[in-house]
Amino acid sequence: MDYIFAFDVSNEAVVSGFLQSACDALKSILYGSSDASGANLIPPAFPPSLRIAIITFDTAIHFYDLSVRFHTSFSTISQLNGP
């Protein structure tokens, strides 16, 4: 199964802390989390073979394809209005 995550990266999202919270949550889901002693609090929820794409948006839309191991492709669409 494939997953696409979308994040608002506008200045408001950054200043409010919403973007940081969303990124922390995604990191915890993908890689799990542990406490200071190293004990696993949340195990990773996705298998390594999972295909993931991330979309970020503000005044443009940015696509990140994370499915290729050790190589991330990136595309931008900057004209959101018009033909």
PyMOL commands that set and color helices and strands:
alter all, ss='L'
color gray80, all
select helices_A, chain A and resi 11-16+18-31
alter helices_A, ss='H'
color red, helices_A
select strands_A, chain A and resi 2-8+33-34+40-42+51-57+61-65+73-77
alter strands_A, ss='S'
color yellow, strands_A
deselect
rebuild
show_as cartoon
